[in-house]
Amino acid sequence: LEVPPATYAVFTTPVVKDEDFVNSIQGTWKYILEEWFPGSGYEIDDRMMDFEFYDERCHPWEYDEWCMEIHVPIRKALATIK
């Protein structure tokens, strides 16, 4: 998969045990959409793709606690552009 160039806000989930990993991802998305975006001056650039990046930090054979990154394409919010 080739990801086109864009400006991304990158968020890392909290480091948690396996049993809490899904809730950690959901909680991070909730924070992004309900807390971060409203006061950020940015909006989602819906012309681009968002993605979740799972690297070696969530390999169960290497680590007892995991985290991952959420990459959200952003652009200046239209209301803030003058």
PDB file of N, CA, C and O in Angstrom:
ATOM      1  N   LEU A   1       0.849  -1.172   0.000  1.00  0.00           N
ATOM      2  CA  LEU A   1       0.000   0.000   0.000  1.00  0.00           C
ATOM      3  C   LEU A   1       0.893   1.232   0.000  1.00  0.00           C
ATOM      4  O   LEU A   1       1.811   1.339   0.813  1.00  0.00           O
ATOM      5  N   GLU A   2       0.628   2.141  -0.893  1.00  0.00           N
ATOM      6  CA  GLU A   2       1.372   3.392  -0.941  1.00  0.00           C
ATOM      7  C   GLU A   2       0.483   4.507  -0.409  1.00  0.00           C
ATOM      8  O   GLU A   2      -0.627   4.720  -0.899  1.00  0.00           O
ATOM      9  N   VAL A   3       0.977   5.207   0.585  1.00  0.00           N
ATOM     10  CA  VAL A   3       0.224   6.298   1.198  1.00  0.00           C
ATOM     11  C   VAL A   3       0.663   7.601   0.539  1.00  0.00           C
ATOM     12  O   VAL A   3       1.851   7.924   0.546  1.00  0.00           O
ATOM     13  N   PRO A   4      -0.281   8.356  -0.031  1.00  0.00           N
ATOM     14  CA  PRO A   4       0.091   9.604  -0.685  1.00  0.00           C
ATOM     15  C   PRO A   4       0.572  10.641   0.331  1.00  0.00           C
ATOM     16  O   PRO A   4       0.149  10.625   1.487  1.00  0.00           O
ATOM     17  N   PRO A   5       1.455  11.540  -0.102  1.00  0.00           N
ATOM     18  CA  PRO A   5       1.936  12.579   0.814  1.00  0.00           C
ATOM     19  C   PRO A   5       0.785  13.468   1.289  1.00  0.00           C
ATOM     20  O   PRO A   5      -0.113  13.812   0.520  1.00  0.00           O
ATOM     21  N   ALA A   6       0.832  13.823   2.544  1.00  0.00           N
ATOM     22  CA  ALA A   6      -0.174  14.702   3.144  1.00  0.00           C
ATOM     23  C   ALA A   6       0.397  15.219   4.454  1.00  0.00           C
ATOM     24  O   ALA A   6       1.454  14.772   4.900  1.00  0.00           O
ATOM     25  N   THR A   7      -0.299  16.153   5.062  1.00  0.00           N
ATOM     26  CA  THR A   7       0.044  16.591   6.405  1.00  0.00           C
ATOM     27  C   THR A   7      -0.801  15.769   7.365  1.00  0.00           C
ATOM     28  O   THR A   7      -2.027  15.741   7.261  1.00  0.00           O
ATOM     29  N   TYR A   8      -0.139  15.102   8.299  1.00  0.00           N
ATOM     30  CA  TYR A   8      -0.833  14.220   9.230  1.00  0.00           C
ATOM     31  C   TYR A   8      -0.630  14.678  10.667  1.00  0.00           C
ATOM     32  O   TYR A   8       0.462  15.106  11.041  1.00  0.00           O
ATOM     33  N   ALA A   9      -1.676  14.586  11.461  1.00  0.00           N
ATOM     34  CA  ALA A   9      -1.543  14.642  12.913  1.00  0.00           C
ATOM     35  C   ALA A   9      -1.347  13.191  13.341  1.00  0.00           C
ATOM     36  O   ALA A   9      -2.113  12.312  12.947  1.00  0.00           O
ATOM     37  N   VAL A  10      -0.322  12.948  14.146  1.00  0.00           N
ATOM     38  CA  VAL A  10       0.005  11.582  14.548  1.00  0.00           C
ATOM     39  C   VAL A  10      -0.208  11.448  16.056  1.00  0.00           C
ATOM     40  O   VAL A  10       0.310  12.236  16.847  1.00  0.00           O
ATOM     41  N   PHE A  11      -0.974  10.443  16.424  1.00  0.00           N
ATOM     42  CA  PHE A  11      -1.301  10.190  17.820  1.00  0.00           C
ATOM     43  C   PHE A  11      -0.836   8.788  18.181  1.00  0.00           C
ATOM     44  O   PHE A  11      -1.028   7.849  17.409  1.00  0.00           O
ATOM     45  N   THR A  12      -0.226   8.646  19.349  1.00  0.00           N
ATOM     46  CA  THR A  12       0.204   7.341  19.840  1.00  0.00           C
ATOM     47  C   THR A  12      -0.714   6.942  20.987  1.00  0.00           C
ATOM     48  O   THR A  12      -0.944   7.718  21.914  1.00  0.00           O
ATOM     49  N   THR A  13      -1.231   5.728  20.913  1.00  0.00           N
ATOM     50  CA  THR A  13      -2.103   5.246  21.982  1.00  0.00           C
ATOM     51  C   THR A  13      -1.288   5.052  23.261  1.00  0.00           C
ATOM     52  O   THR A  13      -0.069   4.895  23.202  1.00  0.00           O
ATOM     53  N   PRO A  14      -1.954   5.064  24.408  1.00  0.00           N
ATOM     54  CA  PRO A  14      -1.242   4.738  25.648  1.00  0.00           C
ATOM     55  C   PRO A  14      -0.697   3.308  25.577  1.00  0.00           C
ATOM     56  O   PRO A  14      -1.268   2.450  24.905  1.00  0.00           O
ATOM     57  N   VAL A  15       0.395   3.070  26.266  1.00  0.00           N
ATOM     58  CA  VAL A  15       0.976   1.728  26.347  1.00  0.00           C
ATOM     59  C   VAL A  15       0.159   0.931  27.360  1.00  0.00           C
ATOM     60  O   VAL A  15       0.048   1.315  28.525  1.00  0.00           O
ATOM     61  N   VAL A  16      -0.410  -0.184  26.901  1.00  0.00           N
ATOM     62  CA  VAL A  16      -1.298  -0.979  27.758  1.00  0.00           C
ATOM     63  C   VAL A  16      -1.066  -2.474  27.541  1.00  0.00           C
ATOM     64  O   VAL A  16      -0.434  -2.891  26.570  1.00  0.00           O
ATOM     65  N   LYS A  17      -1.586  -3.249  28.456  1.00  0.00           N
ATOM     66  CA  LYS A  17      -1.572  -4.710  28.323  1.00  0.00           C
ATOM     67  C   LYS A  17      -2.510  -5.132  27.191  1.00  0.00           C
ATOM     68  O   LYS A  17      -3.397  -4.381  26.785  1.00  0.00           O
ATOM     69  N   ASP A  18      -2.294  -6.333  26.701  1.00  0.00           N
ATOM     70  CA  ASP A  18      -3.070  -6.898  25.592  1.00  0.00           C
ATOM     71  C   ASP A  18      -4.577  -6.745  25.789  1.00  0.00           C
ATOM     72  O   ASP A  18      -5.284  -6.346  24.864  1.00  0.00           O
ATOM     73  N   GLU A  19      -5.066  -7.055  26.972  1.00  0.00           N
ATOM     74  CA  GLU A  19      -6.513  -7.050  27.195  1.00  0.00           C
ATOM     75  C   GLU A  19      -7.126  -5.649  27.125  1.00  0.00           C
ATOM     76  O   GLU A  19      -8.343  -5.517  26.995  1.00  0.00           O
ATOM     77  N   ASP A  20      -6.308  -4.615  27.209  1.00  0.00           N
ATOM     78  CA  ASP A  20      -6.812  -3.239  27.149  1.00  0.00           C
ATOM     79  C   ASP A  20      -6.501  -2.542  25.823  1.00  0.00           C
ATOM     80  O   ASP A  20      -6.829  -1.368  25.650  1.00  0.00           O
ATOM     81  N   PHE A  21      -5.876  -3.250  24.893  1.00  0.00           N
ATOM     82  CA  PHE A  21      -5.395  -2.629  23.659  1.00  0.00           C
ATOM     83  C   PHE A  21      -6.530  -2.062  22.801  1.00  0.00           C
ATOM     84  O   PHE A  21      -6.437  -0.928  22.331  1.00  0.00           O
ATOM     85  N   VAL A  22      -7.588  -2.831  22.593  1.00  0.00           N
ATOM     86  CA  VAL A  22      -8.709  -2.358  21.765  1.00  0.00           C
ATOM     87  C   VAL A  22      -9.341  -1.118  22.393  1.00  0.00           C
ATOM     88  O   VAL A  22      -9.630  -0.149  21.690  1.00  0.00           O
ATOM     89  N   ASN A  23      -9.558  -1.138  23.699  1.00  0.00           N
ATOM     90  CA  ASN A  23     -10.129   0.032  24.376  1.00  0.00           C
ATOM     91  C   ASN A  23      -9.210   1.241  24.267  1.00  0.00           C
ATOM     92  O   ASN A  23      -9.681   2.373  24.162  1.00  0.00           O
ATOM     93  N   SER A  24      -7.910   1.009  24.290  1.00  0.00           N
ATOM     94  CA  SER A  24      -6.940   2.093  24.153  1.00  0.00           C
ATOM     95  C   SER A  24      -7.048   2.751  22.777  1.00  0.00           C
ATOM     96  O   SER A  24      -6.992   3.976  22.662  1.00  0.00           O
ATOM     97  N   ILE A  25      -7.201   1.941  21.749  1.00  0.00           N
ATOM     98  CA  ILE A  25      -7.351   2.467  20.385  1.00  0.00           C
ATOM     99  C   ILE A  25      -8.649   3.257  20.275  1.00  0.00           C
ATOM    100  O   ILE A  25      -8.661   4.369  19.748  1.00  0.00           O
ATOM    101  N   GLN A  26      -9.739   2.684  20.772  1.00  0.00           N
ATOM    102  CA  GLN A  26     -11.034   3.381  20.727  1.00  0.00           C
ATOM    103  C   GLN A  26     -10.979   4.692  21.507  1.00  0.00           C
ATOM    104  O   GLN A  26     -11.517   5.705  21.059  1.00  0.00           O
ATOM    105  N   GLY A  27     -10.339   4.674  22.658  1.00  0.00           N
ATOM    106  CA  GLY A  27     -10.222   5.880  23.469  1.00  0.00           C
ATOM    107  C   GLY A  27      -9.396   6.959  22.790  1.00  0.00           C
ATOM    108  O   GLY A  27      -9.690   8.147  22.920  1.00  0.00           O
ATOM    109  N   THR A  28      -8.365   6.547  22.067  1.00  0.00           N
ATOM    110  CA  THR A  28      -7.541   7.520  21.349  1.00  0.00           C
ATOM    111  C   THR A  28      -8.329   8.151  20.216  1.00  0.00           C
ATOM    112  O   THR A  28      -8.251   9.363  20.017  1.00  0.00           O
ATOM    113  N   TRP A  29      -9.090   7.356  19.465  1.00  0.00           N
ATOM    114  CA  TRP A  29      -9.951   7.915  18.414  1.00  0.00           C
ATOM    115  C   TRP A  29     -10.965   8.890  19.016  1.00  0.00           C
ATOM    116  O   TRP A  29     -11.213   9.954  18.449  1.00  0.00           O
ATOM    117  N   LYS A  30     -11.543   8.538  20.142  1.00  0.00           N
ATOM    118  CA  LYS A  30     -12.512   9.419  20.803  1.00  0.00           C
ATOM    119  C   LYS A  30     -11.844  10.742  21.169  1.00  0.00           C
ATOM    120  O   LYS A  30     -12.414  11.808  20.937  1.00  0.00           O
ATOM    121  N   TYR A  31     -10.643  10.682  21.737  1.00  0.00           N
ATOM    122  CA  TYR A  31      -9.900  11.898  22.079  1.00  0.00           C
ATOM    123  C   TYR A  31      -9.648  12.749  20.835  1.00  0.00           C
ATOM    124  O   TYR A  31      -9.874  13.959  20.852  1.00  0.00           O
ATOM    125  N   ILE A  32      -9.184  12.123  19.768  1.00  0.00           N
ATOM    126  CA  ILE A  32      -8.885  12.850  18.529  1.00  0.00           C
ATOM    127  C   ILE A  32     -10.117  13.596  18.034  1.00  0.00           C
ATOM    128  O   ILE A  32     -10.060  14.798  17.777  1.00  0.00           O
ATOM    129  N   LEU A  33     -11.220  12.889  17.903  1.00  0.00           N
ATOM    130  CA  LEU A  33     -12.421  13.457  17.294  1.00  0.00           C
ATOM    131  C   LEU A  33     -13.192  14.404  18.212  1.00  0.00           C
ATOM    132  O   LEU A  33     -13.747  15.400  17.749  1.00  0.00           O
ATOM    133  N   GLU A  34     -13.230  14.101  19.506  1.00  0.00           N
ATOM    134  CA  GLU A  34     -14.066  14.886  20.414  1.00  0.00           C
ATOM    135  C   GLU A  34     -13.310  15.955  21.196  1.00  0.00           C
ATOM    136  O   GLU A  34     -13.912  16.934  21.638  1.00  0.00           O
ATOM    137  N   GLU A  35     -12.006  15.785  21.372  1.00  0.00           N
ATOM    138  CA  GLU A  35     -11.250  16.750  22.169  1.00  0.00           C
ATOM    139  C   GLU A  35     -10.198  17.501  21.352  1.00  0.00           C
ATOM    140  O   GLU A  35     -10.128  18.729  21.412  1.00  0.00           O
ATOM    141  N   TRP A  36      -9.389  16.777  20.597  1.00  0.00           N
ATOM    142  CA  TRP A  36      -8.290  17.436  19.896  1.00  0.00           C
ATOM    143  C   TRP A  36      -8.776  18.315  18.751  1.00  0.00           C
ATOM    144  O   TRP A  36      -8.430  19.495  18.692  1.00  0.00           O
ATOM    145  N   PHE A  37      -9.567  17.763  17.849  1.00  0.00           N
ATOM    146  CA  PHE A  37     -10.001  18.532  16.677  1.00  0.00           C
ATOM    147  C   PHE A  37     -10.762  19.810  17.019  1.00  0.00           C
ATOM    148  O   PHE A  37     -10.459  20.850  16.434  1.00  0.00           O
ATOM    149  N   PRO A  38     -11.734  19.793  17.933  1.00  0.00           N
ATOM    150  CA  PRO A  38     -12.523  21.003  18.164  1.00  0.00           C
ATOM    151  C   PRO A  38     -11.701  22.253  18.502  1.00  0.00           C
ATOM    152  O   PRO A  38     -12.101  23.354  18.124  1.00  0.00           O
ATOM    153  N   GLY A  39     -10.593  22.123  19.182  1.00  0.00           N
ATOM    154  CA  GLY A  39      -9.801  23.297  19.542  1.00  0.00           C
ATOM    155  C   GLY A  39      -8.505  23.446  18.781  1.00  0.00           C
ATOM    156  O   GLY A  39      -7.691  24.310  19.106  1.00  0.00           O
ATOM    157  N   SER A  40      -8.299  22.620  17.776  1.00  0.00           N
ATOM    158  CA  SER A  40      -6.993  22.570  17.114  1.00  0.00           C
ATOM    159  C   SER A  40      -6.794  23.587  16.001  1.00  0.00           C
ATOM    160  O   SER A  40      -5.657  23.926  15.674  1.00  0.00           O
ATOM    161  N   GLY A  41      -7.887  24.081  15.408  1.00  0.00           N
ATOM    162  CA  GLY A  41      -7.757  24.938  14.229  1.00  0.00           C
ATOM    163  C   GLY A  41      -7.597  24.134  12.948  1.00  0.00           C
ATOM    164  O   GLY A  41      -7.381  24.700  11.876  1.00  0.00           O
ATOM    165  N   TYR A  42      -7.704  22.813  13.061  1.00  0.00           N
ATOM    166  CA  TYR A  42      -7.589  21.921  11.905  1.00  0.00           C
ATOM    167  C   TYR A  42      -8.882  21.140  11.723  1.00  0.00           C
ATOM    168  O   TYR A  42      -9.723  21.071  12.618  1.00  0.00           O
ATOM    169  N   GLU A  43      -9.013  20.562  10.552  1.00  0.00           N
ATOM    170  CA  GLU A  43     -10.101  19.635  10.269  1.00  0.00           C
ATOM    171  C   GLU A  43      -9.519  18.451   9.510  1.00  0.00           C
ATOM    172  O   GLU A  43      -8.410  18.523   8.981  1.00  0.00           O
ATOM    173  N   ILE A  44     -10.273  17.370   9.464  1.00  0.00           N
ATOM    174  CA  ILE A  44      -9.824  16.193   8.720  1.00  0.00           C
ATOM    175  C   ILE A  44      -9.806  16.531   7.237  1.00  0.00           C
ATOM    176  O   ILE A  44     -10.770  17.073   6.698  1.00  0.00           O
ATOM    177  N   ASP A  45      -8.706  16.207   6.593  1.00  0.00           N
ATOM    178  CA  ASP A  45      -8.612  16.369   5.140  1.00  0.00           C
ATOM    179  C   ASP A  45      -9.181  15.098   4.522  1.00  0.00           C
ATOM    180  O   ASP A  45      -8.464  14.118   4.318  1.00  0.00           O
ATOM    181  N   ASP A  46     -10.470  15.129   4.229  1.00  0.00           N
ATOM    182  CA  ASP A  46     -11.154  13.918   3.763  1.00  0.00           C
ATOM    183  C   ASP A  46     -10.824  13.545   2.324  1.00  0.00           C
ATOM    184  O   ASP A  46     -11.381  12.585   1.791  1.00  0.00           O
ATOM    185  N   ARG A  47      -9.931  14.287   1.693  1.00  0.00           N
ATOM    186  CA  ARG A  47      -9.442  13.891   0.364  1.00  0.00           C
ATOM    187  C   ARG A  47      -8.343  12.838   0.487  1.00  0.00           C
ATOM    188  O   ARG A  47      -7.989  12.177  -0.489  1.00  0.00           O
ATOM    189  N   MET A  48      -7.814  12.694   1.688  1.00  0.00           N
ATOM    190  CA  MET A  48      -6.708  11.775   1.938  1.00  0.00           C
ATOM    191  C   MET A  48      -7.187  10.655   2.865  1.00  0.00           C
ATOM    192  O   MET A  48      -8.300  10.701   3.390  1.00  0.00           O
ATOM    193  N   MET A  49      -6.333   9.656   3.057  1.00  0.00           N
ATOM    194  CA  MET A  49      -6.719   8.531   3.909  1.00  0.00           C
ATOM    195  C   MET A  49      -6.082   8.643   5.287  1.00  0.00           C
ATOM    196  O   MET A  49      -4.941   9.084   5.428  1.00  0.00           O
ATOM    197  N   ASP A  50      -6.846   8.233   6.304  1.00  0.00           N
ATOM    198  CA  ASP A  50      -6.242   8.062   7.622  1.00  0.00           C
ATOM    199  C   ASP A  50      -5.831   6.601   7.730  1.00  0.00           C
ATOM    200  O   ASP A  50      -6.327   5.744   6.998  1.00  0.00           O
ATOM    201  N   PHE A  51      -4.921   6.337   8.651  1.00  0.00           N
ATOM    202  CA  PHE A  51      -4.508   4.942   8.820  1.00  0.00           C
ATOM    203  C   PHE A  51      -3.968   4.720  10.222  1.00  0.00           C
ATOM    204  O   PHE A  51      -3.525   5.644  10.905  1.00  0.00           O
ATOM    205  N   GLU A  52      -4.024   3.462  10.619  1.00  0.00           N
ATOM    206  CA  GLU A  52      -3.448   3.024  11.880  1.00  0.00           C
ATOM    207  C   GLU A  52      -2.163   2.278  11.556  1.00  0.00           C
ATOM    208  O   GLU A  52      -2.131   1.434  10.661  1.00  0.00           O
ATOM    209  N   PHE A  53      -1.101   2.597  12.294  1.00  0.00           N
ATOM    210  CA  PHE A  53       0.212   2.015  12.038  1.00  0.00           C
ATOM    211  C   PHE A  53       0.594   1.108  13.206  1.00  0.00           C
ATOM    212  O   PHE A  53       0.791   1.560  14.333  1.00  0.00           O
ATOM    213  N   TYR A  54       0.690  -0.175  12.903  1.00  0.00           N
ATOM    214  CA  TYR A  54       1.059  -1.180  13.899  1.00  0.00           C
ATOM    215  C   TYR A  54       2.488  -1.620  13.603  1.00  0.00           C
ATOM    216  O   TYR A  54       2.741  -2.276  12.593  1.00  0.00           O
ATOM    217  N   ASP A  55       3.410  -1.267  14.468  1.00  0.00           N
ATOM    218  CA  ASP A  55       4.802  -1.645  14.256  1.00  0.00           C
ATOM    219  C   ASP A  55       5.229  -2.653  15.325  1.00  0.00           C
ATOM    220  O   ASP A  55       4.390  -3.310  15.942  1.00  0.00           O
ATOM    221  N   GLU A  56       6.535  -2.764  15.536  1.00  0.00           N
ATOM    222  CA  GLU A  56       7.043  -3.757  16.483  1.00  0.00           C
ATOM    223  C   GLU A  56       6.569  -3.509  17.914  1.00  0.00           C
ATOM    224  O   GLU A  56       6.663  -4.409  18.749  1.00  0.00           O
ATOM    225  N   ARG A  57       6.068  -2.327  18.215  1.00  0.00           N
ATOM    226  CA  ARG A  57       5.592  -2.035  19.575  1.00  0.00           C
ATOM    227  C   ARG A  57       4.327  -2.807  19.932  1.00  0.00           C
ATOM    228  O   ARG A  57       3.904  -2.790  21.088  1.00  0.00           O
ATOM    229  N   CYS A  58       3.721  -3.477  18.971  1.00  0.00           N
ATOM    230  CA  CYS A  58       2.544  -4.297  19.303  1.00  0.00           C
ATOM    231  C   CYS A  58       2.756  -5.755  18.888  1.00  0.00           C
ATOM    232  O   CYS A  58       1.806  -6.457  18.540  1.00  0.00           O
ATOM    233  N   HIS A  59       3.999  -6.194  18.930  1.00  0.00           N
ATOM    234  CA  HIS A  59       4.311  -7.606  18.694  1.00  0.00           C
ATOM    235  C   HIS A  59       4.207  -8.352  20.022  1.00  0.00           C
ATOM    236  O   HIS A  59       4.998  -8.099  20.931  1.00  0.00           O
ATOM    237  N   PRO A  60       3.254  -9.259  20.149  1.00  0.00           N
ATOM    238  CA  PRO A  60       3.096  -9.964  21.421  1.00  0.00           C
ATOM    239  C   PRO A  60       4.286 -10.855  21.766  1.00  0.00           C
ATOM    240  O   PRO A  60       4.485 -11.178  22.937  1.00  0.00           O
ATOM    241  N   TRP A  61       5.071 -11.253  20.788  1.00  0.00           N
ATOM    242  CA  TRP A  61       6.227 -12.092  21.062  1.00  0.00           C
ATOM    243  C   TRP A  61       7.424 -11.267  21.542  1.00  0.00           C
ATOM    244  O   TRP A  61       8.436 -11.834  21.955  1.00  0.00           O
ATOM    245  N   GLU A  62       7.319  -9.929  21.491  1.00  0.00           N
ATOM    246  CA  GLU A  62       8.415  -9.072  21.945  1.00  0.00           C
ATOM    247  C   GLU A  62       8.071  -8.260  23.189  1.00  0.00           C
ATOM    248  O   GLU A  62       8.944  -7.968  24.006  1.00  0.00           O
ATOM    249  N   TYR A  63       6.795  -7.897  23.332  1.00  0.00           N
ATOM    250  CA  TYR A  63       6.413  -6.966  24.394  1.00  0.00           C
ATOM    251  C   TYR A  63       5.175  -7.452  25.141  1.00  0.00           C
ATOM    252  O   TYR A  63       4.302  -8.105  24.569  1.00  0.00           O
ATOM    253  N   ASP A  64       5.118  -7.122  26.422  1.00  0.00           N
ATOM    254  CA  ASP A  64       3.935  -7.431  27.238  1.00  0.00           C
ATOM    255  C   ASP A  64       2.899  -6.320  27.159  1.00  0.00           C
ATOM    256  O   ASP A  64       1.714  -6.553  27.396  1.00  0.00           O
ATOM    257  N   GLU A  65       3.345  -5.114  26.827  1.00  0.00           N
ATOM    258  CA  GLU A  65       2.450  -3.968  26.702  1.00  0.00           C
ATOM    259  C   GLU A  65       2.608  -3.379  25.307  1.00  0.00           C
ATOM    260  O   GLU A  65       3.702  -3.376  24.744  1.00  0.00           O
ATOM    261  N   TRP A  66       1.511  -2.883  24.760  1.00  0.00           N
ATOM    262  CA  TRP A  66       1.504  -2.464  23.361  1.00  0.00           C
ATOM    263  C   TRP A  66       1.028  -1.034  23.194  1.00  0.00           C
ATOM    264  O   TRP A  66       0.358  -0.471  24.060  1.00  0.00           O
ATOM    265  N   CYS A  67       1.392  -0.463  22.056  1.00  0.00           N
ATOM    266  CA  CYS A  67       0.833   0.810  21.603  1.00  0.00           C
ATOM    267  C   CYS A  67       0.931   0.835  20.082  1.00  0.00           C
ATOM    268  O   CYS A  67       1.616   0.004  19.486  1.00  0.00           O
ATOM    269  N   MET A  68       0.254   1.777  19.464  1.00  0.00           N
ATOM    270  CA  MET A  68       0.301   1.944  18.014  1.00  0.00           C
ATOM    271  C   MET A  68       0.030   3.399  17.693  1.00  0.00           C
ATOM    272  O   MET A  68      -0.299   4.182  18.584  1.00  0.00           O
ATOM    273  N   GLU A  69       0.166   3.770  16.423  1.00  0.00           N
ATOM    274  CA  GLU A  69      -0.043   5.155  16.001  1.00  0.00           C
ATOM    275  C   GLU A  69      -1.279   5.280  15.122  1.00  0.00           C
ATOM    276  O   GLU A  69      -1.608   4.387  14.341  1.00  0.00           O
ATOM    277  N   ILE A  70      -1.950   6.412  15.272  1.00  0.00           N
ATOM    278  CA  ILE A  70      -3.068   6.768  14.405  1.00  0.00           C
ATOM    279  C   ILE A  70      -2.648   8.014  13.635  1.00  0.00           C
ATOM    280  O   ILE A  70      -2.297   9.030  14.236  1.00  0.00           O
ATOM    281  N   HIS A  71      -2.683   7.937  12.314  1.00  0.00           N
ATOM    282  CA  HIS A  71      -2.299   9.050  11.439  1.00  0.00           C
ATOM    283  C   HIS A  71      -3.567   9.598  10.786  1.00  0.00           C
ATOM    284  O   HIS A  71      -4.268   8.889  10.064  1.00  0.00           O
ATOM    285  N   VAL A  72      -3.845  10.869  11.052  1.00  0.00           N
ATOM    286  CA  VAL A  72      -5.059  11.504  10.538  1.00  0.00           C
ATOM    287  C   VAL A  72      -4.652  12.665   9.632  1.00  0.00           C
ATOM    288  O   VAL A  72      -3.954  13.576  10.079  1.00  0.00           O
ATOM    289  N   PRO A  73      -5.080  12.648   8.358  1.00  0.00           N
ATOM    290  CA  PRO A  73      -4.729  13.759   7.466  1.00  0.00           C
ATOM    291  C   PRO A  73      -5.472  15.025   7.891  1.00  0.00           C
ATOM    292  O   PRO A  73      -6.668  14.990   8.180  1.00  0.00           O
ATOM    293  N   ILE A  74      -4.750  16.134   7.925  1.00  0.00           N
ATOM    294  CA  ILE A  74      -5.354  17.383   8.389  1.00  0.00           C
ATOM    295  C   ILE A  74      -5.108  18.518   7.401  1.00  0.00           C
ATOM    296  O   ILE A  74      -4.203  18.467   6.567  1.00  0.00           O
ATOM    297  N   ARG A  75      -5.941  19.534   7.526  1.00  0.00           N
ATOM    298  CA  ARG A  75      -5.754  20.806   6.820  1.00  0.00           C
ATOM    299  C   ARG A  75      -6.306  21.888   7.743  1.00  0.00           C
ATOM    300  O   ARG A  75      -7.117  21.612   8.626  1.00  0.00           O
ATOM    301  N   LYS A  76      -5.858  23.113   7.527  1.00  0.00           N
ATOM    302  CA  LYS A  76      -6.380  24.227   8.320  1.00  0.00           C
ATOM    303  C   LYS A  76      -7.894  24.268   8.175  1.00  0.00           C
ATOM    304  O   LYS A  76      -8.424  24.123   7.073  1.00  0.00           O
ATOM    305  N   ALA A  77      -8.581  24.462   9.278  1.00  0.00           N
ATOM    306  CA  ALA A  77     -10.040  24.558   9.236  1.00  0.00           C
ATOM    307  C   ALA A  77     -10.439  25.783   8.430  1.00  0.00           C
ATOM    308  O   ALA A  77      -9.835  26.847   8.569  1.00  0.00           O
ATOM    309  N   LEU A  78     -11.445  25.638   7.597  1.00  0.00           N
ATOM    310  CA  LEU A  78     -11.881  26.737   6.740  1.00  0.00           C
ATOM    311  C   LEU A  78     -12.237  27.979   7.544  1.00  0.00           C
ATOM    312  O   LEU A  78     -12.005  29.096   7.081  1.00  0.00           O
ATOM    313  N   ALA A  79     -12.786  27.810   8.721  1.00  0.00           N
ATOM    314  CA  ALA A  79     -13.172  28.953   9.551  1.00  0.00           C
ATOM    315  C   ALA A  79     -11.957  29.739  10.041  1.00  0.00           C
ATOM    316  O   ALA A  79     -12.087  30.905  10.411  1.00  0.00           O
ATOM    317  N   THR A  80     -10.762  29.104  10.046  1.00  0.00           N
ATOM    318  CA  THR A  80      -9.568  29.789  10.546  1.00  0.00           C
ATOM    319  C   THR A  80      -8.729  30.389   9.430  1.00  0.00           C
ATOM    320  O   THR A  80      -7.788  31.133   9.705  1.00  0.00           O
ATOM    321  N   ILE A  81      -9.045  30.084   8.179  1.00  0.00           N
ATOM    322  CA  ILE A  81      -8.286  30.618   7.049  1.00  0.00           C
ATOM    323  C   ILE A  81      -8.796  32.020   6.740  1.00  0.00           C
ATOM    324  O   ILE A  81      -9.998  32.236   6.582  1.00  0.00           O
ATOM    325  N   LYS A  82      -7.871  32.968   6.656  1.00  0.00           N
ATOM    326  CA  LYS A  82      -8.267  34.358   6.363  1.00  0.00           C
ATOM    327  C   LYS A  82      -7.596  34.839   5.113  1.00  0.00           C
ATOM    328  O   LYS A  82      -7.802  35.981   4.702  1.00  0.00           O
TER     329      LYS A  82
END
